[in-house]
């Protein structure tokens, strides 16, 4: 099909996102990331040593966040502190 004949149908491949599906695809992507994280988190319940459980959970969070955050954001270990300087309790 040449450009004069396609009438905007050049991307009718079912694998190609339709216009305005972008926000839905992004939502689905993040929903799956959250589901993956929750499933992995649930696997840590059986770990009895709190320190090992914490390290494992930090690695899970780092893996999920690292896959979606831009490279100029860094991920480390330690205590979560909000913008007021209040530390979150460890879980």
C-alpha positions in Angstrom: 0.0 0.0 0.0 1.5 3.4 -0.9 1.2 6.5 1.2 -1.6 8.0 -0.9 -3.8 4.9 -0.3 -3.3 4.1 3.3 -5.8 6.6 4.8 -4.2 6.3 8.2 -4.5 2.5 8.4 -0.8 1.8 8.1 -0.6 0.6 11.7 -3.6 -1.7 11.9 -1.4 -4.5 13.3 -3.1 -5.8 16.4 0.2 -5.7 18.3 0.5 -1.9 17.6 -1.3 0.2 20.2 -4.3 2.1 19.0 -4.4 5.9 19.5 -5.2 6.9 23.1 -4.3 3.5 24.5 -1.1 4.9 25.9 -2.4 5.8 29.4 -4.2 2.4 29.6 -1.0 0.6 28.7 1.0 2.5 31.2 -1.5 1.7 33.9 -1.5 -2.0 33.0 2.4 -1.9 33.1 2.4 -0.4 36.6 -0.4 -2.6 37.8 1.7 -5.7 36.8 4.8 -4.3 38.6 2.8 -3.8 41.8 1.3 -7.3 41.5 4.8 -8.7 41.0 6.1 -6.8 44.0 3.2 -8.0 46.2 3.6 -11.6 45.2 7.4 -11.4 45.9 6.8 -9.7 49.2 4.4 -12.4 50.2 7.2 -14.9 49.7 9.2 -13.2 52.5 6.7 -14.0 55.2 8.3 -17.4 55.7 11.7 -15.8 56.4 12.1 -15.8 60.2 15.2 -13.7 60.6 14.1 -10.0 60.6 17.4 -8.8 59.2 17.4 -11.2 56.3 13.8 -10.5 55.7 14.6 -6.8 55.5 17.5 -7.3 53.1 15.4 -9.5 50.9 12.6 -6.9 50.8 15.0 -4.1 50.0 16.3 -6.1 47.1 12.8 -6.7 45.8 11.9 -3.0 46.0 15.2 -2.0 44.4 14.6 -4.4 41.5 11.1 -3.1 40.8 11.9 0.6 41.3 15.1 0.3 39.4 13.3 -1.0 36.4 11.0 2.1 36.2 12.9 5.0 37.6 15.0 7.3 35.3 18.7 6.7 35.7 19.3 10.0 37.5 17.5 8.6 40.6 19.5 6.5 42.9 18.4 3.6 45.1 20.1 2.7 48.3 19.5 0.8 51.5 18.5 2.1 54.9 15.6 3.9 56.5 12.8 5.6 54.5 12.6 9.3 55.6 9.8 11.6 54.4 10.2 15.2 53.4 9.8 16.3 57.0 12.6 14.1 58.2 10.4 11.6 59.9 11.7 8.0 59.6 9.2 5.3 58.8 9.2 2.2 61.0 10.8 -0.9 59.6 8.5 -3.6 58.4 
